[in-house]
Amino acid sequence: MNIKEAVEKLNLKILTEGDLSREITDCYIGDLLSWVMGRAGEDSIWLTVMGNINSIAVATLADVSCIVLVENASLDEEAKAKALSHDVTILQSEENSYRLATKIYELLK
Amino acid sequence: MSSIHLRYEVPGDDFTRAGEASGAVKKRLKALGYNSDAIRRVAIAMYEAEINMVIHADGGYCDVDIFPDRVEILLADKGPGIPDVEKAMQAGFSTAPDNVRNLGFGAGMGLPNIKKYTDEMRIETEIGVGTNLYLTVKVNN
């Protein structure tokens, strides 16, 4: 599944657009950035409520596929600018991590 | 053996710029064709160390030497020093203030993560003088 398909199937809102053809092979959930950075797998869809500039750095360094801000968590302006300049795709979902993750699980099966 | 030497300034108390050095090194290693596992380990270790310098030490500088078989990194600051290195190395121990925790840091994972992702790690620290952190990541191409 690529990001574009995920957006359509999971009803996600695009906040910043990077390469939407990028593949998603795994999913990771977490808000503690050091924890996420050390454990999120490459090409994961990362579910979090952290929409600050450090999330963008973590996404880039850990090479996740994209970020999803769950429960409509907000993206601050600084973070948005950094995401755009680094081609990081940030999406937003009304759902909480658990509910969204169960759907992602079905799609990645 | 030839090497590439890079130096980056890490600004103090500026989270918006933390990660620039590690991001730049990551790009450079990618362009040089290093394997993705080594690049990831270098990037994570460096970013954690950068964040530490921003939170605790009012910034510093970072020297990176890229060899064919390894990457050596020195992160040097003139911060307060680490009173108890053993304690600082324990997962979950943190002295980061609340505003930092609200940003998603301060979980006490920084130094443990750095240790986990590097092959060698050495800390020289002196109270009131500063801290030098020496890291080596081996590259198996």
gemmi code that builds the backbone of each chain (N, CA, C; Angstrom):
import gemmi

chains = {
    "A": [
        ("MET", (0.847, -1.195, 0.000), (0.000, 0.000, 0.000), (0.884, 1.248, 0.000)),
        ("ASN", (0.539, 2.224, -0.826), (1.291, 3.473, -0.750), (0.466, 4.526, 0.020)),
        ("ILE", (1.084, 5.688, 0.197), (0.438, 6.710, 1.030), (-0.893, 7.157, 0.425)),
        ("LYS", (-0.894, 7.308, -0.903), (-2.111, 7.776, -1.576), (-3.281, 6.817, -1.306)),
        ("GLU", (-3.003, 5.528, -1.396), (-4.054, 4.532, -1.122), (-4.509, 4.606, 0.331)),
        ("ALA", (-3.541, 4.820, 1.219), (-3.879, 4.923, 2.640), (-4.795, 6.123, 2.883)),
        ("VAL", (-4.485, 7.228, 2.244), (-5.298, 8.440, 2.396), (-6.746, 8.157, 1.983)),
        ("GLU", (-6.889, 7.470, 0.854), (-8.240, 7.194, 0.341), (-8.977, 6.178, 1.214)),
        ("LYS", (-8.296, 5.102, 1.550), (-8.982, 4.020, 2.275), (-9.231, 4.341, 3.747)),
        ("LEU", (-8.387, 5.203, 4.311), (-8.516, 5.489, 5.742), (-9.135, 6.864, 5.998)),
        ("ASN", (-9.525, 7.501, 4.891), (-10.176, 8.810, 4.999), (-9.308, 9.819, 5.759)),
        ("LEU", (-8.063, 9.971, 5.316), (-7.121, 10.868, 5.999), (-7.056, 12.208, 5.286)),
        ("LYS", (-6.785, 13.227, 6.056), (-6.643, 14.566, 5.486), (-5.149, 14.833, 5.264)),
        ("ILE", (-4.812, 15.391, 4.112), (-3.403, 15.681, 3.827), (-3.062, 17.088, 4.353)),
        ("LEU", (-2.134, 17.160, 5.294), (-1.712, 18.467, 5.825), (-0.474, 18.972, 5.098)),
        ("THR", (0.471, 18.075, 4.839), (1.617, 18.421, 3.986), (1.853, 17.244, 3.053)),
        ("GLU", (2.194, 17.573, 1.825), (2.313, 16.515, 0.827), (3.765, 16.301, 0.428)),
        ("GLY", (4.267, 15.098, 0.697), (5.577, 14.703, 0.191), (5.354, 13.787, -1.000)),
        ("ASP", (6.063, 12.680, -1.051), (5.885, 11.718, -2.133), (4.778, 10.737, -1.762)),
        ("LEU", (3.611, 10.928, -2.352), (2.457, 10.101, -1.978), (2.532, 8.691, -2.555)),
        ("SER", (3.485, 8.464, -3.446), (3.613, 7.110, -4.004), (4.498, 6.232, -3.109)),
        ("ARG", (5.018, 6.822, -2.038), (5.896, 6.058, -1.148), (5.140, 4.908, -0.473)),
        ("GLU", (5.788, 3.770, -0.400), (5.162, 2.581, 0.164), (5.080, 2.653, 1.697)),
        ("ILE", (4.072, 2.000, 2.228), (3.922, 1.803, 3.673), (4.012, 0.302, 3.917)),
        ("THR", (4.936, -0.110, 4.767), (5.093, -1.549, 4.979), (4.816, -1.961, 6.427)),
        ("ASP", (4.679, -0.962, 7.310), (4.515, -1.277, 8.720), (3.831, -0.091, 9.393)),
        ("CYS", (3.482, -0.271, 10.659), (2.830, 0.816, 11.388), (3.473, 0.933, 12.756)),
        ("TYR", (3.629, 2.156, 13.236), (4.180, 2.342, 14.576), (3.384, 3.429, 15.297)),
        ("ILE", (3.156, 3.226, 16.602), (2.387, 4.193, 17.382), (3.239, 4.676, 18.544)),
        ("GLY", (3.371, 5.992, 18.719), (4.105, 6.482, 19.880), (4.249, 7.988, 19.883)),
        ("ASP", (4.391, 8.537, 21.084), (4.510, 9.987, 21.233), (5.826, 10.413, 21.867)),
        ("LEU", (6.521, 9.484, 22.493), (7.831, 9.830, 23.047), (8.846, 9.715, 21.916)),
        ("LEU", (9.419, 10.844, 21.557), (10.178, 10.881, 20.311), (11.411, 9.988, 20.326)),
        ("SER", (12.107, 9.927, 21.454), (13.295, 9.074, 21.511), (12.913, 7.607, 21.358)),
        ("TRP", (11.790, 7.283, 21.927), (11.310, 5.904, 21.842), (10.984, 5.566, 20.382)),
        ("VAL", (10.267, 6.472, 19.760), (9.852, 6.263, 18.366), (11.071, 6.180, 17.449)),
        ("MET", (11.993, 7.095, 17.667), (13.167, 7.170, 16.790), (13.959, 5.862, 16.832)),
        ("GLY", (14.036, 5.273, 18.018), (14.810, 4.049, 18.154), (14.080, 2.804, 17.670)),
        ("ARG", (12.768, 2.897, 17.522), (12.016, 1.661, 17.289), (11.144, 1.626, 16.044)),
        ("ALA", (10.686, 2.775, 15.588), (9.811, 2.759, 14.400), (10.595, 2.228, 13.207)),
        ("GLY", (10.011, 1.303, 12.503), (10.690, 0.728, 11.348), (10.651, 1.670, 10.150)),
        ("GLU", (11.623, 1.489, 9.284), (11.662, 2.245, 8.038), (10.351, 2.006, 7.270)),
        ("ASP", (9.861, 3.018, 6.590), (8.640, 2.921, 5.775), (7.374, 2.622, 6.583)),
        ("SER", (7.422, 2.932, 7.879), (6.212, 2.780, 8.695), (5.299, 3.984, 8.515)),
        ("ILE", (4.013, 3.755, 8.751), (3.081, 4.860, 8.924), (3.075, 5.101, 10.439)),
        ("TRP", (3.419, 6.317, 10.835), (3.623, 6.614, 12.265), (2.422, 7.386, 12.817)),
        ("LEU", (1.747, 6.797, 13.790), (0.579, 7.435, 14.397), (0.998, 8.117, 15.703)),
        ("THR", (0.677, 9.391, 15.808), (1.108, 10.154, 16.991), (0.205, 11.360, 17.205)),
        ("VAL", (0.345, 11.989, 18.365), (-0.350, 13.265, 18.595), (0.657, 14.418, 18.596)),
        ("MET", (1.917, 14.099, 18.343), (2.973, 15.110, 18.400), (3.140, 15.814, 17.047)),
        ("GLY", (2.615, 17.020, 16.963), (2.710, 17.756, 15.696), (3.677, 18.906, 15.794)),
        ("ASN", (4.807, 18.690, 16.451), (5.783, 19.782, 16.552), (7.004, 19.514, 15.679)),
        ("ILE", (7.874, 20.476, 15.644), (8.987, 20.430, 14.703), (9.915, 19.235, 14.926)),
        ("ASN", (10.003, 18.776, 16.157), (10.886, 17.640, 16.428), (10.338, 16.338, 15.830)),
        ("SER", (9.017, 16.267, 15.696), (8.424, 15.086, 15.068), (8.917, 14.958, 13.630)),
        ("ILE", (9.097, 16.095, 12.981), (9.530, 16.068, 11.582), (10.971, 15.547, 11.510)),
        ("ALA", (11.791, 16.012, 12.438), (13.174, 15.533, 12.468), (13.206, 14.027, 12.718)),
        ("VAL", (12.385, 13.570, 13.648), (12.347, 12.135, 13.963), (11.863, 11.332, 12.747)),
        ("ALA", (10.837, 11.838, 12.085), (10.305, 11.141, 10.900), (11.384, 11.014, 9.832)),
        ("THR", (12.145, 12.083, 9.654), (13.194, 12.086, 8.634), (14.306, 11.122, 9.014)),
        ("LEU", (14.746, 11.207, 10.272), (15.886, 10.382, 10.692), (15.527, 8.901, 10.744)),
        ("ALA", (14.312, 8.599, 11.182), (13.913, 7.190, 11.273), (13.409, 6.674, 9.924)),
        ("ASP", (13.271, 7.591, 8.964), (12.846, 7.222, 7.614), (11.474, 6.563, 7.570)),
        ("VAL", (10.554, 7.089, 8.368), (9.195, 6.555, 8.276), (8.568, 7.056, 6.977)),
        ("SER", (7.506, 6.382, 6.580), (6.867, 6.713, 5.307), (6.090, 8.028, 5.412)),
        ("CYS", (5.332, 8.156, 6.500), (4.548, 9.368, 6.717), (4.110, 9.433, 8.182)),
        ("ILE", (3.603, 10.604, 8.563), (3.085, 10.796, 9.924), (1.569, 10.939, 9.838)),
        ("VAL", (0.856, 10.330, 10.784), (-0.576, 10.614, 10.897), (-0.837, 11.208, 12.273)),
        ("LEU", (-1.370, 12.414, 12.292), (-1.761, 13.033, 13.558), (-3.170, 12.542, 13.872)),
        ("VAL", (-3.253, 11.710, 14.886), (-4.536, 11.082, 15.205), (-5.382, 11.998, 16.090)),
        ("GLU", (-6.649, 11.686, 16.153), (-7.620, 12.453, 16.946), (-7.540, 13.949, 16.625)),
        ("ASN", (-7.274, 14.217, 15.355), (-7.162, 15.596, 14.861), (-6.153, 16.447, 15.630)),
        ("ALA", (-5.111, 15.820, 16.134), (-4.051, 16.589, 16.812), (-3.498, 17.599, 15.816)),
        ("SER", (-3.091, 18.755, 16.337), (-2.734, 19.849, 15.425), (-1.254, 19.827, 15.058)),
        ("LEU", (-1.001, 20.441, 13.912), (0.361, 20.589, 13.398), (0.712, 22.064, 13.533)),
        ("ASP", (1.798, 22.372, 14.240), (2.083, 23.799, 14.368), (2.794, 24.321, 13.111)),
        ("GLU", (2.809, 25.640, 12.965), (3.272, 26.260, 11.721), (4.741, 25.959, 11.409)),
        ("GLU", (5.556, 26.022, 12.455), (6.990, 25.722, 12.276), (7.174, 24.310, 11.727)),
        ("ALA", (6.414, 23.396, 12.317), (6.524, 21.987, 11.915), (6.061, 21.820, 10.478)),
        ("LYS", (5.011, 22.528, 10.126), (4.470, 22.451, 8.767), (5.522, 22.915, 7.750)),
        ("ALA", (6.153, 24.028, 8.069), (7.176, 24.568, 7.162), (8.336, 23.584, 7.004)),
        ("LYS", (8.746, 22.993, 8.117), (9.861, 22.056, 8.059), (9.472, 20.795, 7.278)),
        ("ALA", (8.258, 20.333, 7.484), (7.787, 19.140, 6.761), (7.792, 19.398, 5.261)),
        ("LEU", (7.321, 20.584, 4.869), (7.268, 20.912, 3.440), (8.670, 20.985, 2.853)),
        ("SER", (9.596, 21.569, 3.614), (10.952, 21.709, 3.071), (11.698, 20.380, 3.049)),
        ("HIS", (11.249, 19.413, 3.848), (11.917, 18.103, 3.862), (11.087, 17.014, 3.167)),
        ("ASP", (10.029, 17.428, 2.462), (9.175, 16.463, 1.748), (8.606, 15.383, 2.652)),
        ("VAL", (8.217, 15.768, 3.850), (7.595, 14.795, 4.761), (6.073, 14.907, 4.636)),
        ("THR", (5.425, 13.789, 4.398), (3.969, 13.780, 4.288), (3.352, 13.683, 5.682)),
        ("ILE", (2.466, 14.634, 5.985), (1.754, 14.582, 7.262), (0.260, 14.513, 6.999)),
        ("LEU", (-0.364, 13.542, 7.619), (-1.789, 13.311, 7.432), (-2.492, 13.490, 8.774)),
        ("GLN", (-3.810, 13.571, 8.707), (-4.557, 13.753, 9.947), (-5.791, 12.858, 9.922)),
        ("SER", (-6.109, 12.321, 11.100), (-7.275, 11.437, 11.198), (-8.127, 11.841, 12.394)),
        ("GLU", (-9.436, 11.665, 12.236), (-10.333, 11.920, 13.377), (-10.221, 10.809, 14.408)),
        ("GLU", (-9.813, 9.630, 13.947), (-9.847, 8.465, 14.820), (-8.677, 8.418, 15.788)),
        ("ASN", (-8.817, 7.607, 16.824), (-7.689, 7.445, 17.735), (-6.733, 6.374, 17.194)),
        ("SER", (-5.568, 6.283, 17.806), (-4.524, 5.391, 17.288), (-5.007, 3.953, 17.176)),
        ("TYR", (-5.682, 3.501, 18.207), (-6.106, 2.100, 18.220), (-7.038, 1.789, 17.056)),
        ("ARG", (-8.061, 2.599, 16.908), (-9.045, 2.313, 15.857), (-8.425, 2.419, 14.468)),
        ("LEU", (-7.584, 3.429, 14.315), (-6.948, 3.602, 13.009), (-5.990, 2.438, 12.729)),
        ("ALA", (-5.271, 2.040, 13.758), (-4.291, 0.964, 13.578), (-4.951, -0.358, 13.196)),
        ("THR", (-6.139, -0.604, 13.730), (-6.810, -1.863, 13.374), (-7.137, -1.876, 11.873)),
        ("LYS", (-7.490, -0.714, 11.361), (-7.799, -0.627, 9.916), (-6.527, -0.773, 9.076)),
        ("ILE", (-5.447, -0.153, 9.578), (-4.165, -0.258, 8.860), (-3.722, -1.718, 8.831)),
        ("TYR", (-3.935, -2.394, 9.932), (-3.557, -3.810, 10.021), (-4.255, -4.609, 8.914)),
        ("GLU", (-5.532, -4.345, 8.742), (-6.286, -5.067, 7.696), (-5.722, -4.765, 6.308)),
        ("LEU", (-5.345, -3.517, 6.094), (-4.838, -3.114, 4.771), (-3.438, -3.661, 4.489)),
        ("LEU", (-2.666, -3.856, 5.536), (-1.281, -4.322, 5.339), (-1.178, -5.846, 5.318)),
        ("LYS", (-2.283, -6.521, 5.692), (-2.277, -7.997, 5.771), (-1.905, -8.629, 4.456)),
    ],
    "B": [
        ("MET", (44.333, 5.799, 5.575), (42.983, 5.701, 5.044), (42.368, 7.109, 4.920)),
        ("SER", (41.759, 7.386, 3.793), (41.209, 8.727, 3.601), (39.903, 8.870, 4.379)),
        ("SER", (39.636, 10.093, 4.776), (38.382, 10.326, 5.477), (37.825, 11.687, 5.080)),
        ("ILE", (36.547, 11.859, 5.366), (35.907, 13.151, 5.117), (35.621, 13.756, 6.476)),
        ("HIS", (36.018, 14.991, 6.659), (35.808, 15.644, 7.946), (34.728, 16.721, 7.826)),
        ("LEU", (33.772, 16.680, 8.742), (32.692, 17.671, 8.731), (32.557, 18.283, 10.119)),
        ("ARG", (32.222, 19.564, 10.176), (31.960, 20.188, 11.479), (30.641, 20.953, 11.441)),
        ("TYR", (29.881, 20.800, 12.511), (28.606, 21.513, 12.608), (28.502, 22.196, 13.963)),
        ("GLU", (27.948, 23.405, 13.949), (27.629, 24.078, 15.208), (26.226, 23.627, 15.621)),
        ("VAL", (26.039, 23.352, 16.899), (24.707, 23.020, 17.399), (24.253, 24.188, 18.278)),
        ("PRO", (23.231, 24.917, 17.829), (22.800, 26.088, 18.592), (22.137, 25.690, 19.905)),
        ("GLY", (22.330, 26.482, 20.943), (21.730, 26.173, 22.237), (20.280, 26.607, 22.293)),
        ("ASP", (19.473, 25.850, 23.024), (18.106, 26.241, 23.317), (17.273, 26.532, 22.071)),
        ("ASP", (17.577, 25.874, 20.968), (16.828, 26.116, 19.741), (16.413, 24.775, 19.133)),
        ("PHE", (15.222, 24.340, 19.499), (14.750, 23.040, 19.021), (14.455, 23.045, 17.537)),
        ("THR", (14.240, 24.246, 17.003), (13.887, 24.290, 15.588), (15.072, 23.895, 14.715)),
        ("ARG", (16.285, 24.072, 15.250), (17.451, 23.743, 14.430), (18.118, 22.438, 14.834)),
        ("ALA", (17.715, 21.888, 15.968), (18.270, 20.594, 16.363), (17.886, 19.569, 15.302)),
        ("GLY", (18.826, 18.760, 14.928), (18.557, 17.772, 13.885), (19.146, 18.173, 12.545)),
        ("GLU", (19.583, 19.415, 12.443), (20.179, 19.846, 11.175), (21.489, 19.123, 10.902)),
        ("ALA", (22.314, 19.002, 11.929), (23.608, 18.340, 11.751), (23.401, 16.865, 11.400)),
        ("SER", (22.561, 16.187, 12.185), (22.353, 14.756, 11.910), (21.694, 14.555, 10.546)),
        ("GLY", (20.779, 15.453, 10.197), (20.135, 15.365, 8.886), (21.142, 15.538, 7.754)),
        ("ALA", (22.048, 16.491, 7.930), (23.058, 16.754, 6.897), (24.021, 15.571, 6.752)),
        ("VAL", (24.408, 14.987, 7.888), (25.320, 13.829, 7.843), (24.620, 12.643, 7.191)),
        ("LYS", (23.354, 12.498, 7.515), (22.574, 11.401, 6.912), (22.574, 11.523, 5.388)),
        ("LYS", (22.307, 12.730, 4.910), (22.288, 12.985, 3.465), (23.634, 12.665, 2.837)),
        ("ARG", (24.681, 13.114, 3.517), (26.029, 12.917, 3.001), (26.372, 11.429, 2.890)),
        ("LEU", (26.027, 10.679, 3.946), (26.318, 9.236, 3.954), (25.525, 8.513, 2.867)),
        ("LYS", (24.303, 8.952, 2.672), (23.459, 8.368, 1.623), (24.112, 8.580, 0.261)),
        ("ALA", (24.556, 9.817, 0.043), (25.189, 10.152, -1.238), (26.466, 9.344, -1.446)),
        ("LEU", (27.140, 9.017, -0.352), (28.387, 8.251, -0.445), (28.125, 6.748, -0.593)),
        ("GLY", (26.858, 6.370, -0.453), (26.499, 4.973, -0.681), (26.661, 4.051, 0.519)),
        ("TYR", (26.678, 4.614, 1.706), (26.766, 3.770, 2.911), (25.449, 3.024, 3.098)),
        ("ASN", (25.509, 1.880, 3.796), (24.274, 1.096, 3.910), (23.287, 1.747, 4.878)),
        ("SER", (22.011, 1.460, 4.643), (20.964, 2.214, 5.334), (20.960, 1.947, 6.838)),
        ("ASP", (21.378, 0.761, 7.246), (21.421, 0.469, 8.677), (22.441, 1.367, 9.387)),
        ("ALA", (23.616, 1.485, 8.802), (24.654, 2.335, 9.394), (24.213, 3.797, 9.404)),
        ("ILE", (23.597, 4.226, 8.321), (23.144, 5.614, 8.233), (22.112, 5.915, 9.312)),
        ("ARG", (21.194, 4.973, 9.474), (20.139, 5.145, 10.475), (20.745, 5.235, 11.882)),
        ("ARG", (21.722, 4.368, 12.157), (22.324, 4.370, 13.492), (23.087, 5.664, 13.760)),
        ("VAL", (23.811, 6.127, 12.759), (24.532, 7.397, 12.908), (23.538, 8.530, 13.144)),
        ("ALA", (22.490, 8.561, 12.344), (21.529, 9.671, 12.409), (20.823, 9.710, 13.769)),
        ("ILE", (20.398, 8.543, 14.251), (19.674, 8.504, 15.528), (20.602, 8.907, 16.680)),
        ("ALA", (21.795, 8.332, 16.703), (22.734, 8.637, 17.792), (23.079, 10.124, 17.795)),
        ("MET", (23.325, 10.665, 16.598), (23.689, 12.081, 16.522), (22.541, 12.992, 16.934)),
        ("TYR", (21.349, 12.639, 16.506), (20.205, 13.490, 16.829), (19.949, 13.507, 18.334)),
        ("GLU", (20.020, 12.344, 18.956), (19.851, 12.285, 20.412), (20.901, 13.158, 21.105)),
        ("ALA", (22.115, 13.075, 20.621), (23.193, 13.846, 21.238), (23.002, 15.346, 20.993)),
        ("GLU", (22.538, 15.683, 19.809), (22.242, 17.091, 19.512), (21.166, 17.619, 20.457)),
        ("ILE", (20.101, 16.825, 20.603), (19.003, 17.231, 21.483), (19.520, 17.408, 22.912)),
        ("ASN", (20.371, 16.503, 23.355), (20.961, 16.637, 24.691), (21.698, 17.963, 24.830)),
        ("MET", (22.452, 18.314, 23.803), (23.214, 19.571, 23.875), (22.287, 20.781, 23.903)),
        ("VAL", (21.176, 20.689, 23.165), (20.223, 21.796, 23.142), (19.546, 21.932, 24.511)),
        ("ILE", (19.136, 20.784, 25.075), (18.396, 20.815, 26.343), (19.308, 21.212, 27.514)),
        ("HIS", (20.474, 20.589, 27.568), (21.263, 20.658, 28.804), (22.477, 21.578, 28.750)),
        ("ALA", (22.980, 21.858, 27.556), (24.331, 22.435, 27.516), (24.447, 23.731, 26.709)),
        ("ASP", (23.308, 24.306, 26.308), (23.339, 25.536, 25.527), (24.148, 25.366, 24.229)),
        ("GLY", (24.027, 24.212, 23.645), (24.663, 23.974, 22.348), (26.125, 23.596, 22.450)),
        ("GLY", (26.745, 23.502, 21.288), (28.146, 23.095, 21.226), (28.515, 22.858, 19.774)),
        ("TYR", (29.444, 21.962, 19.537), (29.750, 21.626, 18.148), (29.896, 20.123, 17.982)),
        ("CYS", (29.927, 19.745, 16.734), (29.924, 18.333, 16.404), (30.920, 18.092, 15.274)),
        ("ASP", (31.885, 17.219, 15.499), (32.859, 16.853, 14.469), (32.542, 15.452, 13.973)),
        ("VAL", (32.496, 15.303, 12.683), (32.192, 13.992, 12.113), (33.306, 13.595, 11.154)),
        ("ASP", (33.865, 12.406, 11.340), (34.862, 11.871, 10.418), (34.321, 10.602, 9.786)),
        ("ILE", (34.212, 10.646, 8.484), (33.643, 9.513, 7.756), (34.779, 8.700, 7.129)),
        ("PHE", (34.938, 7.469, 7.586), (35.925, 6.533, 7.029), (35.172, 5.465, 6.228)),
        ("PRO", (35.877, 4.726, 5.389), (35.193, 3.671, 4.628), (34.522, 2.631, 5.523)),
        ("ASP", (35.139, 2.332, 6.675), (34.598, 1.250, 7.512), (33.922, 1.734, 8.789)),
        ("ARG", (33.914, 3.035, 9.029), (33.294, 3.532, 10.266), (33.041, 5.038, 10.191)),
        ("VAL", (32.172, 5.493, 11.086), (31.942, 6.934, 11.229), (32.257, 7.295, 12.671)),
        ("GLU", (33.139, 8.286, 12.839), (33.482, 8.737, 14.188), (32.886, 10.114, 14.420)),
        ("ILE", (32.292, 10.280, 15.587), (31.597, 11.535, 15.878), (32.041, 12.041, 17.247)),
        ("LEU", (32.382, 13.308, 17.310), (32.633, 13.955, 18.603), (31.589, 15.042, 18.784)),
        ("LEU", (30.895, 14.996, 19.921), (29.956, 16.066, 20.254), (30.487, 16.749, 21.503)),
        ("ALA", (30.830, 18.006, 21.369), (31.491, 18.701, 22.469), (30.674, 19.912, 22.903)),
        ("ASP", (30.503, 20.057, 24.198), (29.792, 21.237, 24.706), (30.504, 21.813, 25.917)),
        ("LYS", (30.134, 23.041, 26.233), (30.672, 23.709, 27.417), (29.569, 23.854, 28.458)),
        ("GLY", (28.762, 22.826, 28.559), (27.628, 22.834, 29.484), (28.048, 22.524, 30.908)),
        ("PRO", (27.074, 22.189, 31.754), (27.342, 22.007, 33.181), (28.061, 20.694, 33.523)),
        ("GLY", (28.198, 19.796, 32.541), (28.784, 18.489, 32.849), (27.734, 17.544, 33.414)),
        ("ILE", (28.058, 16.254, 33.432), (27.108, 15.246, 33.923), (27.611, 14.758, 35.289)),
        ("PRO", (26.868, 15.047, 36.378), (27.350, 14.702, 37.721), (27.512, 13.188, 37.917)),
        ("ASP", (26.576, 12.413, 37.393), (26.621, 10.962, 37.618), (26.338, 10.260, 36.285)),
        ("VAL", (27.411, 9.900, 35.594), (27.269, 9.329, 34.244), (26.498, 8.011, 34.285)),
        ("GLU", (26.792, 7.216, 35.315), (26.131, 5.912, 35.408), (24.610, 6.073, 35.496)),
        ("LYS", (24.206, 7.052, 36.286), (22.784, 7.321, 36.447), (22.192, 7.843, 35.132)),
        ("ALA", (22.936, 8.730, 34.489), (22.459, 9.313, 33.228), (22.289, 8.245, 32.147)),
        ("MET", (23.041, 7.167, 32.285), (22.969, 6.083, 31.298), (21.765, 5.173, 31.519)),
        ("GLN", (21.131, 5.279, 32.701), (19.987, 4.407, 32.984), (18.773, 4.841, 32.161)),
        ("ALA", (18.149, 3.872, 31.513), (16.943, 4.173, 30.747), (15.885, 4.712, 31.688)),
        ("GLY", (15.275, 5.829, 31.331), (14.199, 6.391, 32.145), (14.648, 7.493, 33.079)),
        ("PHE", (15.973, 7.617, 33.291), (16.439, 8.700, 34.150), (16.600, 9.967, 33.318)),
        ("SER", (15.988, 11.057, 33.776), (16.074, 12.305, 33.018), (16.051, 13.500, 33.943)),
        ("THR", (16.783, 14.540, 33.583), (16.712, 15.796, 34.324), (16.128, 16.901, 33.442)),
        ("ALA", (15.504, 16.493, 32.349), (14.949, 17.486, 31.418), (13.751, 18.205, 32.045)),
        ("PRO", (13.626, 19.516, 31.812), (12.504, 20.276, 32.370), (11.178, 19.960, 31.658)),
        ("ASP", (10.072, 20.385, 32.274), (8.742, 20.053, 31.758), (8.494, 20.530, 30.329)),
        ("ASN", (9.005, 21.726, 29.994), (8.725, 22.234, 28.645), (9.314, 21.323, 27.575)),
        ("VAL", (10.411, 20.664, 27.936), (11.045, 19.727, 27.014), (10.236, 18.439, 26.917)),
        ("ARG", (9.695, 18.026, 28.057), (8.862, 16.813, 28.069), (7.614, 17.005, 27.212)),
        ("ASN", (7.081, 18.215, 27.242), (5.894, 18.485, 26.433), (6.166, 18.364, 24.941)),
        ("LEU", (7.417, 18.495, 24.562), (7.780, 18.357, 23.148), (8.009, 16.899, 22.762)),
        ("GLY", (7.915, 16.013, 23.731), (8.088, 14.592, 23.422), (9.466, 14.067, 23.751)),
        ("PHE", (10.255, 14.904, 24.449), (11.579, 14.445, 24.880), (11.590, 14.276, 26.397)),
        ("GLY", (12.786, 14.011, 26.925), (12.892, 13.903, 28.374), (12.393, 12.581, 28.913)),
        ("ALA", (12.420, 11.560, 28.072), (11.970, 10.240, 28.523), (13.107, 9.448, 29.158)),
        ("GLY", (14.282, 10.056, 29.202), (15.425, 9.329, 29.750), (15.917, 8.252, 28.802)),
        ("MET", (15.741, 8.508, 27.515), (16.120, 7.514, 26.507), (17.338, 7.943, 25.694)),
        ("GLY", (17.761, 9.188, 25.878), (18.799, 9.748, 25.011), (20.091, 8.952, 25.029)),
        ("LEU", (20.764, 8.953, 26.167), (22.046, 8.229, 26.235), (21.885, 6.722, 26.010)),
        ("PRO", (20.848, 6.087, 26.604), (20.672, 4.660, 26.299), (20.503, 4.384, 24.795)),
        ("ASN", (19.747, 5.248, 24.121), (19.594, 5.086, 22.667), (20.936, 5.239, 21.950)),
        ("ILE", (21.704, 6.226, 22.381), (23.002, 6.450, 21.744), (23.878, 5.211, 21.905)),
        ("LYS", (23.861, 4.657, 23.105), (24.666, 3.457, 23.351), (24.192, 2.291, 22.479)),
        ("LYS", (22.883, 2.178, 22.400), (22.289, 1.077, 21.632), (22.695, 1.130, 20.152)),
        ("TYR", (22.786, 2.347, 19.622), (22.984, 2.476, 18.178), (24.429, 2.687, 17.746)),
        ("THR", (25.329, 2.750, 18.716), (26.725, 2.935, 18.328), (27.528, 1.699, 18.727)),
        ("ASP", (28.694, 1.547, 18.132), (29.551, 0.415, 18.481), (30.497, 0.780, 19.616)),
        ("GLU", (30.859, 2.047, 19.665), (31.676, 2.528, 20.780), (31.138, 3.863, 21.242)),
        ("MET", (31.172, 4.051, 22.569), (30.688, 5.314, 23.128), (31.540, 5.633, 24.351)),
        ("ARG", (32.035, 6.855, 24.386), (32.868, 7.249, 25.523), (32.475, 8.661, 25.937)),
        ("ILE", (32.323, 8.861, 27.248), (31.937, 10.186, 27.749), (33.065, 10.749, 28.598)),
        ("GLU", (33.489, 11.948, 28.253), (34.409, 12.689, 29.130), (33.624, 13.886, 29.628)),
        ("THR", (33.487, 13.994, 30.937), (32.689, 15.114, 31.438), (33.302, 15.681, 32.706)),
        ("GLU", (33.192, 17.001, 32.834), (33.712, 17.653, 34.029), (32.714, 18.719, 34.461)),
        ("ILE", (32.380, 18.687, 35.740), (31.368, 19.618, 36.244), (31.837, 21.068, 36.028)),
        ("GLY", (30.955, 21.851, 35.429), (31.244, 23.265, 35.200), (32.136, 23.531, 33.996)),
        ("VAL", (32.601, 22.490, 33.355), (33.511, 22.665, 32.212), (32.860, 22.216, 30.900)),
        ("GLY", (32.260, 21.053, 30.922), (31.587, 20.581, 29.720), (31.687, 19.085, 29.537)),
        ("THR", (31.170, 18.644, 28.413), (31.124, 17.215, 28.121), (31.574, 16.949, 26.689)),
        ("ASN", (32.410, 15.943, 26.531), (32.751, 15.439, 25.202), (32.201, 14.030, 25.076)),
        ("LEU", (31.461, 13.819, 24.028), (30.899, 12.498, 23.770), (31.516, 11.959, 22.483)),
        ("TYR", (32.223, 10.846, 22.597), (32.871, 10.237, 21.429), (32.080, 9.006, 20.994)),
        ("LEU", (31.709, 8.969, 19.731), (30.910, 7.855, 19.217), (31.563, 7.242, 17.978)),
        ("THR", (31.463, 5.944, 17.864), (31.883, 5.268, 16.641), (30.786, 4.324, 16.172)),
        ("VAL", (30.438, 4.458, 14.911), (29.513, 3.511, 14.297), (30.256, 2.782, 13.201)),
        ("LYS", (30.314, 1.457, 13.327), (31.012, 0.661, 12.308), (30.089, 0.430, 11.120)),
        ("VAL", (30.689, 0.385, 9.961), (29.913, 0.227, 8.722), (30.287, -1.105, 8.090)),
        ("ASN", (29.294, -1.956, 7.912), (29.558, -3.212, 7.215), (28.922, -3.145, 5.838)),
        ("ASN", (29.700, -2.680, 4.897), (29.121, -2.541, 3.552), (29.147, -3.863, 2.803)),
    ],
}
model = gemmi.Model(1)
for chain_id, residues in chains.items():
    chain = gemmi.Chain(chain_id)
    for i, (resn, *xyz) in enumerate(residues, 1):
        res = gemmi.Residue()
        res.name, res.seqid = resn, gemmi.SeqId(i, " ")
        for name, pos in zip(("N", "CA", "C"), xyz):
            atom = gemmi.Atom()
            atom.name, atom.element = name, gemmi.Element(name[0])
            atom.pos, atom.b_iso = gemmi.Position(*pos), 0.0
            res.add_atom(atom)
        chain.add_residue(res)
    model.add_chain(chain)
structure = gemmi.Structure()
structure.add_model(model)
structure.setup_entities()
